[in-house]
Amino acid sequence: MTAEKAGPVSDAEHSERLPPGSPAPPREDVRGDPPWATEALALLLRQATTCLGGLGALVHRHDRAACRLRLVAASGLAQASAGEWADLSDEQDVAPAHALRRGGFARVDGDALGTGAAGTAAVPLPGADGPLGVLSVLMAEPGEPDEAQQDLLRALAGWAGGRLGGGPVASDGPEPAAGAERSVRVGELTAALAEAVTTRDVVEAVAAYVLPPFGADGLVFQILDGGRLNVVGAAGYPQEFLSLLDGMPLAAHAPVRDVLHTRTPRFIEAKAEISRRYPTMRRVNEASPKEAVAFLPMIASGRAMGLCVVSFSRPRSFSNEERTLLTALSGLVGQSLERARLYDVEHARARELQRGLLPRTLPRLPAARAAARYLPAGRGEEVGGDWYDLIPLSADRVALVIGDVMGHGIAEAATMGRLRTAVRTLADLEMPPDELFSRLNDLVCDLGEDFYATCLYAVFDPVARTCTYSLAGHPAPVVVHPDGAVHSPDAAPDPPLGAARPPFETHQLRLPDESLLVLYTDGLVESATRDADQGVEQLRQLLSRPAVGTACFAAADEDAVVRCLDELCDTVVSGLLPDHEQTTDDAGLLIVHTRCTAARDVAALDLPNDPKAAGQAREYVREQLDAWGLGDLVLTTELLVSELVGNVVRHAKDPVRLRLLRSRSLICEVYDGSLTTPRIRHASHTDEGGRGLQLVAALSRRWGARYLHDGKCIWTEQDLPPAQASGASALPGVFSNRS
């Protein structure tokens, strides 16, 4: 983070201190500062502050010609405070100048910058020809940092000095090359830990930046929970040995018990030493593939949270420098691991909440079978708002829904749950897609200006053989035909919900007897390496492969269809997101196998608008049900039809029409040209009417009304008799052929 004298704090750090809308301070292009200074140095400053429990940290570069210390970066400080140390003489009575003159650690008591600090600790940044600058930390408590903290501060300074000087800096110790590598690795570790989000990230960072410079090849993280030691991460060990350690009672693991009790590390130079000091550990010792071990306590928030075990395949001794540095690093790792575990717990809860808001299973409907996948972002820090649904409607029609609440977080996941509930409620009212979106758009607008969502809502009508849909900022579905042809409708979406202004556009597809409708969110087709158009083209190529998209049409029964759809989902996901752990956005996928209703299972009759209509309807019902072999339902259906048609004649208007559908249930529909709403009411003992809809409700499994552009339809559903119900799967409307 570069800075000039008038504004020494970096843009990123300073933006946290300035009021909203304030301009960022100007930068000075300090000659010799590499590009990493803007990001990596800021991470290093934060880690230096954390490991010393400080209030903030600063880095100065030494200008030898001018005998001045120029401020390069600062963390945790307001601009005014850091500005007082923007330009220092190397003879001033301040900690950075003292450290520069001594060539080593220096501490000066007092609050030099008015930040409430008890003092300032500083170490020089080593260079080939003398100190390149100084790393300083403003201390929150009086007293000198302990030896481990000072060693870690020197390691951080060594890494920063090596980078500022253009390469590693040699150590003055007996192993200068190893010391230089350790300094570099420690600095890289602090940067990696600052970016680590999950426990896995912490384990990978330690394995990459701690094991190599010490010649170690084994790593185990154990967390104390309920008196037991749980392995939360490891590297370089076989799974059999980790299973032996995982869940072991603390009382049974003597070395770990001693380390956590005393909060003092143990360095074991050979297996024989463990056998001698801890005879009860014989079984674990014999199973371990390692010889030398460093048991390092991890202290965070004032408590011993667990252990970091660094191990070696050969016996070895530990120098005082190695012991001190490993001890200091364990404290730094402990703080990062505690933060990562808190994130893991909260993230798991958030994802559990999100998954709980999605359908646990998708219904198997007469006209549709479906499979779906939801994949949370592999690298994202928050949950997302993707959702999908399959909703049964009247007359075997099916509503298909997929959507994506923009943004990530608990609020977005909760919003997703609210929208899914709202869609199901509005779908039950039999609203067409454009009207449903108008209502849903109002709901999203009421949530606030920062909430937006994309959505696709479609209604598949197996009798009309159409799919009617609307798009709110969402990609159109992909259609797979039985012959393997893949079609993507060229339909322009309306703006997202929350940003749109009704009316919404309605689109319609004519579908063959069978088809696959593939609905997806942008996270499935977009990535850092491809745009949405490329992703959609790749999706089409996957679906058009022989025996991939068309395999579901050859399935023998509904179980086989669902299995095929599940396999197809896996194929699509693995093809489009082969490295899901690296994705930064959630992805949703819904694949629906549609089957249109056979003409032989639909019967319709136009009726006159006069009292004779009820008798004609009853006669038609008797003839049709006898033809379908549903004689047991004739009496009940006659009563239902008489009541519905009679209501139309008395209260509605032309045209009047009766339609019967044979599916898993018997569906009876009566159409008229009126938009009045039928409602059940309580009739008194003296009323001569008002009980018709109560009779309809009592005789049918369910009933309702849906509204059309020129009238309405009152419908009822009746369960088929057991014999016909058991053979319902043999009907063409439910995934098999009927002779």
N, C-alpha and C positions, 0 to 999 in steps of 0.2 A: 504494500500500500504506500505509494509515494505521496509526498506532501511538500509544499513549499513553506517558507518561513511564516507567511501570513496565515496559513491554514494547514497545520501539520497533520491533522487527523485525516485518515483515508475516507473516501466517499462512503464505503460500506459501513465503516464504524461510525462515521459522523452522522449518517442518515438516521441512526437510532437516537441521536441526541437533539437533532434540529426539529423545530416545529414543522408540521405538515405544510408542504408547499415551499419551504425554504430551499434556496439553491444549494447544491453541493459545493464544498470548498474547491478551489482550483488545485490542480496538481502540478508538482514540479518534476520535470523529467531529470532525475538525478543520474548523472552519467555513471554507467556501470551497473545500475540496478537491473537485474534480469526480469523478464515478464512474470515469473512466479511470485514476485513480491506482493502483488495485489491480493492473491488468495492464500498461498501457503504461509506467508509470513503472518498474516492475520490469524490463521489457525494456530501457529506456533505461539503467538502472543497470548491467545486465550488459554492454551495449555500451560504456559508458564505461570499465568495468573492463577489457574486452578490448582496446580500442584503445590504452590506456595500459599494458597489461601489468601491471595492478594485482592486488591481493588482494581488494578489495571496494570498494564505493561507498556513499555516503550522500547524502541530500537533507534539508536543513533549511529550515524556513520562518522568515522574520524577523518576530518580534512587535515592531513598532516601539514600541508603548505600554509594553511591559515591558522593552524593550532586551534581548530574549532570542532565541536561535536554538533552535527546537523541531524535534526530529527527526521527519520525516514518513515516511521509508522508508529501508531499508538492504538491501544485497544482498551475499551472500558472507560475512557476519559472524555469529558466535554472539550470542545475546541478551545475555549478560553483557558482551561487548566493546562492542557497540553501545550498551548501556545507559549507559555512562560518558559518552557524548556526547548523551544524550537531551535535555538542557536545558543550553544554553551561554549565558554572558553574551557580548554582542557586543564586550566589552573583553578577553576572555581571550586568552592567548598560544597560540592554536591556529589551524590553517590556515583553517577556515571563518570565524572571526572576522576574521582578517587580510584575507581576500578581500572580506568585507563592507565593512570600513573603507576598503580601497583602491579598491573598485569595479572590481577587475580580478583577473587571475591572481595567485595566491599559492602558495608552497610552503614547508613547514616540515619540517626534517629531524627524524628520531626516530620511535620506535615509541610513539606516544601511547596507543594502545589495547591494547598487548600482543599484537598479532597477528603480529609478526615483520616489520612493514612498515619500509622504509627511510625513509619520509617520507610526507607527505600533500600532494597538489596539490588546489587548490580554485579555483573560479570562481563569481562571483555569478550568480544567476538574474535577468536584467534585467526590470524592470517600468517602467511609465509614470512612476511617481513615485519611482523608486529601486529598489534591489535587493529582490526578493521573498523571496530566500533564497539558499542556497549549494549547489552540487553539488561533492562532494569525492570523491577517489579515493585509496585507500591504495596507495602505490607499492611495488613489490617490489624495485626496484633504486634505488641512489642516483643523483643527478643530476636535472636538470630535464628535463621532457618537451620534445621538439623543437618547432619552430614549428608544424609540421603537426598534431602531436598537440594542442597548445594551441588551435589554431584549431578543430579538431574538437570539443574539449571545450567551447569557447565556443558552438559551433553547437548542441550538445546542450543546453547550459544555456539558450540562447535559446529553443529549442523548449519545454523544460520551463517556463521562465518565462512564455512566451506562454500556455501552457495553464493554469498556475496563476492567471495574471492575467485569464483569460477571453478572450484573443484574442491575435493577433500583436503582437509588440513591435517598435517602430520601431528601425531601425539608425541609428547616428550617421554612417554613411558618406555618400558622395556620392549613392548610390542607396538611400535608406532603405527604400522599399517592396520593392525586389528583395532587399535584405539580410534584411528580416523574413521574406519568403517562403522564402528559402533556409534560414533557421534553422528554420522550421516544417517544411520538406520534409526536412531532415537528420534531425530528430527522428523524423518519420514513417518515413524510410528505416531508421533503426536499429531501430524497432519491427518493420517488415516483414521486415528481414533476420534478426532474432532468431527470427521465426516461419517463415522460409523453410526448406523441407525439401529440395527438388530444385533442380537447376540452372535449370530453367524458372522456379521461384519467384524465384530471385535475379535473373534477367534481367528478369522482370516488375516486381520491386520497384525496380530501378534505372531502368527505363524510365519508371515512374510518378512517382518522387520525385526523380530527378536531372535528367532531361532538361528538364522544364518550367521550373524556376526559372533555368536557365542559357540558356534559349532554344534548346537543342539539339534535333535531330530524328533523330539517328542513333546507333546503339549496336551495338558488336560485342565479343564476348568471344572471345579466342583463347587456347588452352592449348598450351603447348610440350610435345610428346610425341615422343620419339625423333628430335629434330632437326627436326621439322615443326610447323607451326602449324595446329591444328585449331579450326575455328569451332564453339563449343559453344552459342552463343546470339547472337541479333541482333534488332534492331528498326530499322525505317526504311530498310532496304536491299532492293533487288531480289534475287531468288534467283540470277540470273545472276552478279552481282558477288560474292555470298557463295561461289558455287561456284569462282570464280576464286581467292579467298583460301584456301579450305579445303584443307588438306594442303600448302600452300606451304612449301618448305624455309626454315628460318630464315635461312640464308645469302643467300637471294634477296630477302629483305624487309629492306632496309637500315634503315628507321626503327625497326622492331620490334627488329632485332638490336642497334642502338645503345641503345635504351631498356632492354632486358633485360640487356645487358652492363654498363651504368653504373648501372642501377636508378634512373635519373633520367627524369622525364617530358619529353616533347617537345610543344611547343605550336606548331602550324602555323596561321598566320593566313590563308593563301590557297594555292590550288593552285600558283600560280607559285613559291611558296617551296619546295614539295616538289620541283618540277621542277628548281629551282636546286640544292638541297642533295642530292637523291637522283635523279640522272639515270637510274639503272638502274630506277627505279620508274615509268617513263613509261607502260607498258601499264596498270598498276594505277591510276595517277593519272588517265589518260584515261577509264577505265571507271567510276571512282567518281562518283557523283552529288553528292558533298559538296565543299565549299570549304575550310572551316576544320576542323582536327582536333586533338584532344588525345589523345596516346598516353600512357596511364597504366600504369605497371608494377604488377602485382598481386603483392605479397610475402606469403607465408604460410609459417609454420614455418621462417623464415630463408632461404627460397629464392624466386627469381623464377619463379613458376608460369605466368605468362602476361601477357596485356595486356588492358586495358579501353580501348576506343576510343570516345570521345565526339565526335560530329561535328555540323557545322552546314552548312546549305545555302547560306549566304552567307558571304563573307569577314568576319572579325571579329577584334578584338584581345582579349587576356585580361588583366584587371587582376591585380595581385599577390594581392588577396583571392581571386579566382576560381582562380588557379593553386594557391594554398595549400590551399583547400578541396577542389578536385578531387583534388589529390594525397593529402590525408588520407582522402578518401572511397574512393579506389582501394585503400588498405590495408585499410579496413574491408570493402569488397566482396570483396577477395581472400580474406580469412579466411572469409567466409561461403560463397564459391564453393568453396573447398577442402573445407569441411565438406559442402556439398551434393553435390559430385562423389564423395566417399567414400560418402555415402548412396546415390547413384545406382548406383555399382558394386556395393555390397553388396546393394541391393534387387534389382538385375537378377540377381545370382547366386541370391538366395533365390527369385525367381520362376522362374528356370530350373530350380532344384531342384524347385519345386512342380509345374511343368509336366511335368518328367521323371517324376514320380510318378503322373501321370494317364495314362490310356490314350492312346497316340498315334493309334490308329484304333479304331473300333468294329467288331466283326465283323458280317458280313452273314450272318445265320442263316436257316434255312428258315422259321421262324415269326416272325421279327422283323427289322426294319431300324431303324436309329436314327441320330440326329444329336444333337450336344451342343454346349454352349458353356460355357466357364469364363471369367468376367470378374473379374480382380483389382480390388480397391478402387482407385478413381481418386485418392482423397485420403489413403488410409491410409498409415501409416508402415511397416507390416509386412505380410508375406504372410499369407494365411489358410489354412484347412484344409478347404475345400470339395472334394468329390470325387464322381465318378460312375463307373459301370461297367456293362457288359453281359456276362453270363457264360453261355456255353452249358452246358446240363445234358443229362442223358440223355433219350431219347425226345422230342427236339426241344423240350424245355422250356427256358425262358430265365429267368435270374435278372436282375432289374433292381435297381440299387443307386444311391442318392444319399445323401450325408451331409455333415455340417458339424462339424468340430472347433471347439469354442467358443474364442474368443480369436484373436490374431494373433501371428505370429512364426515363427522357424525351428523352434522346438520343436513348435508346432502343425502346421506343414507336415510335419515328420517323423512326428508321430503319425498324421496323415492317411495317409501312406504305409504305416505299420504296420497300420492298420485296414483299408486296402484289401487288403493282402496277406492279412490274417487272414480277411477276408470271402471272398476267392477260395478260400482253403484249406478253410474250413468249407463253402462252397458245393459244392466237389468231393466232400465227404462226403455230399452230398444231404440235408443237414439241412433240416427245415422252418423257416420264418421265426422262429417263437417260440423254438425250441431254439437256432437260430443266434444270436439276440440274447442269450440267456442266457449263451452262451460268450463272445460279444463284450463283454458287460457286465462279466464277470469280468476280461477283458483290460484294459479301460479303468480299472477300479477299481485294478488292480495298478500302473497308471502313476502314481498319486498322487491326492491329494484335489483338486488343482487342474485335473484333466483331465476334460472332459465332451464328449460328442458327440451330435448328433442324427443319426438315420438312418432311411431307409425301405428295407426289403428286401422284394422281391416276387418271386414265382415264377409265370410265365405258363405254363399247360399248354394247348397248342393242341388236344389231343385232348379233354380235359375241358371246354375253353372257359372256363376259370376263371383268375382272377388272385388268388392268395392272398398277403397281405402283412401285415407288422407295422410299427408306427410307434414309434419311440423319440424322443419330443419333436419329431417332424418333421411337417410338413403332409402331408395325404393327397394322392394323385395326382388329377389332373384327367383325365377320360375324354371323348374326342370320338368320337361315333358317326358312321357314314357319312351319316346324314341331316342332319348339322350340329348335332345336339343336344349340349350340353356338360353334363357331370354331374360334380359334386364330392361324393364319398362323405362322409357325415356320420360320420366315425370319430374317436373321441377317442384321441389318442396317449398312450402310456405315457410316464413320465419319461425324460429323456435317459439315454444310456448313461453309466455312472459314478455316476448318482444313482438308478437304478431298482432295484427288487427283483423278481426273477422270481416268477411266470411273466409272460410278455408276452402281450398279447391278439393273437389272429389274426383278420383280416378277410378277406372273400372277395367278389369281384366276378364276376358272370356277364357275359361279353363276347360281342358279336355276331361274325359271321364276320371282320370287319375292325374295327379301332378304333385310336385314338391314345391312348397313355398319356403324360401330361405330368407329369414329376417335376421338382421345383425346390427350391432352398434359400431361406431367408428373405430373403437379400440381394436376390433378384430382385423380391420383392413388397413389402418394407418399405423405407421411406425416411423422411427427415426431414419430408416433406410428406404422407405417408399411412401408415396402419397396415396390418397384415397382411390384415385382412378386405377393406379397400378395394383392396389390391393384387391379391388373389385374384379379386375381382369384375372388376377391369380385365383380368386375364389371361383370364377366361372370355369377356369381351366380345371380346377380340382373336381368340380361337379360334373364336368363333361367327360371325365375319364371313363373308359369302358368298365362296366360292372361296379362303378362307384355310385353315381347318382341314380342309375336305373335299377340297381339291385333291389331296392325296396318295392318296386312294382311287381317283382316276381315272388314276393313273400307269400307263403301258403296261408298264414293266419295272422291275427292281430299281434300275437306275441312275437312272431317272426318279424313283423313290420317294425315293432318298437325296437327290437334288437338291431335291426338293420339301421334304423334312424340313429341309434346310439353310436353304432360304429361309424356312421357317416359324420356325426358330430366330431368324433375323435379324429377322423381323417382330416376334416377341415381345420380343426384347431392345430393339430400337429403340422399341417402344411403351411398355415399362415403365421403361427406363433411357435416356431420350433424351439426358441429359447425364451420361454415365457417368463423365466425368472428375471430377465432383463427389461421387461416391458414396464412402461410408466403410466399406462392407462388401463382401466378395466375393460373387459370385453364380454359381450353378450351374444349368444347365438341361439336361434329358435328355428328348427326345421320341422315343417308340418306336412304330413302326407294327407292329401285331400282325396276324397272319393265322392263323386256325384251320385245322386239318387237315381235309380233306374226308373224309366217311364212307367213300368208296370206297377210300381209301388206308389204311384200318385194318381188320385182320382178327383175330378172336379166337376161341379155342376152349377150353372147359372140359374138363379131362382127369381121368380117375379116378386114384386113388392106388394103382396096381398096375402090374406089369411091362408090361401091354399099352399103357400110356400112351405110351411111346416110339414104338411102331409107329404109333399113331394120330396122333401129332404129325408123324412123317415124311410120312405120307400127306397130311395137311392142308397141309403145307409144299409138297409137289409140286403139288397142285391150285392153291393160291393163287399161287404164283410163276409157274406157267404162265399163269394168268389175267392176271397183271400183265406178262407178257412178259419175265420175268426167269429164263428157263430155265437160263441159264449159272450161276446161283447155287444151283441146287437141291441139287447134291451137297454143297457146303460147308455150306449151311444145314441139311441133314439131319444132318450130323455134329454140328453145334453143338447142334441141338435134342435129338438123342439123348443127348448128354453131359449137358446141363442138366436135361432131364426125368429121366434116369436118376439123377442126384444127388439130385433131389427125392424120388424114390420110395425111395431107400435111406436118406437122411439127414434128410428134412424131413417135413412133414405137410400134410394138407388145409388149404384148398382149393388145387388145382393148376390153373394157367391159362396158356395160350400166347397171345401177342399179337404180330402182325407189323405193322410200320409202313413204308410206302413213302414215302421223302422223297428227299433228296440221297444218302442211303445206305439200305441195308436194315437195319432195326432189328428184332431178335428179342428178345422178353422172355418170361421164364418166372417166374410168380408162385407162391409157396407160403405156408403159414401159419406158418413157422418164422422165428425171429430169429437163428439161428446165422449166423456169418460165414464165407463161403467164402474159403479162402486157398490160394494156390499153394504146394506144398511140393516139396522135392527127394526124388524116389523113388530108392531104391537099385536095383542091378541085379537083385536077387532079389525085389523087390516086385511083386506082381501088379496093384496099383492105384496111385492117387496121381498119375496123369499126365493126368487128364481136364482140369483147368483149364489145364495147359500147352498141351494141344491147342486149347482155346478161345482162349487168348491168341495162339497161332500162326495160327489161321484167321481171326481178326477184326482189324479195324483198331484197335478199342479195346473194352474190356469193363469191367463194374463191377457194383456192387450198390447199391441204394437201399432204405431201410427205411421201411415203412409202419406205421400204427398196429396192424395186425393181421397183419403178416408182412413179407416182403421180395420184391424183384424182382431177378433176375439178368438183365442185358441185354448184348447184343453189337451191334456195328455193322460192316457190311461195305460196302466201296466198290462202287458199281454198275459194271457193265461199261461200257467207253468209250461205246458207242452210247447206252445208257440215261442215262449220266451227262451227256452233252452235251445231252440233251433234258430234263434234270431241271427246267429252268426252266419247262417247260410243265406241270408238275404244279400242282394247285391249292394244295398246301402251300407252294409257292415262288413266289407272287405272279403267277399267271395262271390262266385258266380252262381246264379240260380237258373236252372233249366226251365 
